[in-house]
């Protein structure tokens, strides 16, 4: 059984950099054709697909956060991390990580194979 667990700072000040990590158990993140996604959902808004990192370490981002975000991975810890720079209150959201066998760019959470419970991140001074 694959299990994902997000961890984040909870509260971030505007203009700072946000880091959210996702620890994966039950599967190796380097498994062939494995894609590791980040999705967020702000209050009252639809889910927003942020991007993914694939099993070879390649990344692909959606247009909304492409200029301010990066996804990286630590294969020794079997986890991957989302970085969002220069955050504003509009970045306040629940951040979810998920996995898929196959690309599924732009997916919603329910379209992934496995996903975490999400972590709330609030941007406020």
N, C-alpha and C positions, 0 to 999 in steps of 0.2 A: 504494500500500500504506500503510495506516494503522499508525503505530507509536506506542506509549505507553511512557514511561519515568518511573518513580517515583523520587523522591529524598526522603530523610528524614534525621533526625539520628542514627539508629542507637541511641543511648542517651539516655534522658530520665529525670530524677529525679521521684519521686512529688510530686504537687501542681503540677507545672509544666504548661505548655501544649505540646502536640505539634503540629507542622506537617509535613504531608507534601504534596509537590507532584507534579503529573503533567504532563509536557510531551507535547504531541500533535503529531505530524508526519504529513503526508499527507492531512490534512483540517482544515477550519476548525471550531473549536468553536462557531461561531455558525451553522453549517449548520442549516436549518430541521428541526425535529423530532429534533434530536440531543440525546441525554441522556448525561451524564458521571457515572459512578458511582464510589463508593468501597465496597469490600468488604474485610473482614479475616478472617483465620483464626488463632486462637490455638492453641497446641500442644495436640493431642489433642481439639480441638473442631471443630464444624462451621463452615462459612463463615457469616459474619454480614454481611448487607447493611446498610450504614451510611446511604446516601442518595445523591441525585443533584442536579445542577444542570442545568437544561435550556438550550436554545439561546437562550431569551429572558432567562436569568438567574434564573429562578424555581428554588426549592429545595424538596426534599421529603425527609424523614428517616424512617428506621425508628424504632421505639419505644425500642430499647435505648440509643442514644446521643443521642437527640433533644435532651435538656436540656443536653448538654455539648459538642455538636459544631456546626460551621458549615462549609459548603462555599462557596467563592468562586471567581471566575475572573479571569484577566487576559487580555483578548482581544488586547492588543498583543503578548503573549508566546505566545498560543495555549496557555495552560496553566490548570489549575485546582488548587485547594489545599483540603486537609482540615485543619481545626483541631479538636483535642480538648483540652478544658480539664480541669484538676484530675485529671490522670492518676493511676492506681494501677497496681500490678503486673498487675492483671487486664486492662489495656490492652496488655500485651505480645502482639504478633501480627505476622504478615506482612500488610502493607497493600497492597492491589491497587487500581489504577484501571482503568476500562474504559469502553467506549462502546457505545451502542445507537441504532439508528434506531427510535424508538418507546420508550414509557415503561419497561416492564419493571421496575417497582418490586419489590424483594424478590428480584431475580435472583441466581443463583449465577454464578460467573465464567464457566463454560462456556456460559451462556445469553446472554452478551453477544456483540457482534459482534467486538470487539477488546479486548484487555487487555494490561497490562504484566506483567513478570516478578515484580513484587512487591518490596517493601523491608521488611526486618526492623526492627522497632522494639521495643526492650527498655526497660521501665520498672523502674528499680532505683536504689537509693541507693548 
